[in-house]
């Protein structure tokens, strides 16, 4: 665990520095409220681990890792506004704390800081921009034409969650100097992990309570959100099986990279297995 904790600490230290540099102070406070209030830091950890797995130095990937986390947090601000969710990570969501206008500005501020971090590398910028197109199209699709079957759900999960996971892995591979095949394979790995992560989120929303989740449970049904459990006849146990299938596919993609065994590769394997059993 110390290995992962050191990498998460790298992300948190750089994230704090970025937030503290923002002006004016009011905007810095709002960005800090959103991005420093906890969170699992899964996506930026993937960035650092992939960079290391391909033989790079995680220091060279930490700005990209923080950028991915900022993009993720910006999307959560918008999600909470759309869902009227007043709790995020056990604290008031941005709109509940500051109002709609400041929350939207905070989301914009997070994106601006993120792209400042990506601007030094054209390929990283392109990777993340493409993921944001997918994310935006997924959000829009959900609002106007919610999925009605498992196939449509999987495509939405790929866009809304899998795409940014893919970007997190690909920018890590870019930072580590990986070849195009490795960049693509790590992207496939992470996309599958992201989809498994989303399916498990759906199951937890159905089965856990708010105290355990750190956010309101049962929101998928309340908000008529297209959860895999809600739009199909699958039981939570069967939905977990779908998540496991995605996890297995992620491990196959990881094996296809054919890189030497290392601590980073081991933890990437552990992550693919963890996302389907996590409890929050």
Buried (B, 14 or more C-beta within 10 A) or exposed (E): EEEBEEBBEBBBEBBBEBBEEBEEEEBBBBBBBBBBBEBEBBBBBBBBBBBBBBBBEBEBBBBBBBBBBBBBBBBBBBBBBBBEBEBBBEBBBBBBBBEEEBBBBBBEBBBBBBBEBBEEBEBBBBBBEBBBEBBBBBBEBBEEEBBEEBEBBBBBBBBBBBBBBBBBBBBBBBBBEBEEEBBBBBBBBBBBBBBBBBBBBBBBBBBBEEEEBBBBBBBBEEBEBBBBBBBBEBEBEEBBEBBBBBBBBBBBBBEBBEBEEBEBBEBBBEBBBBBBEEEE
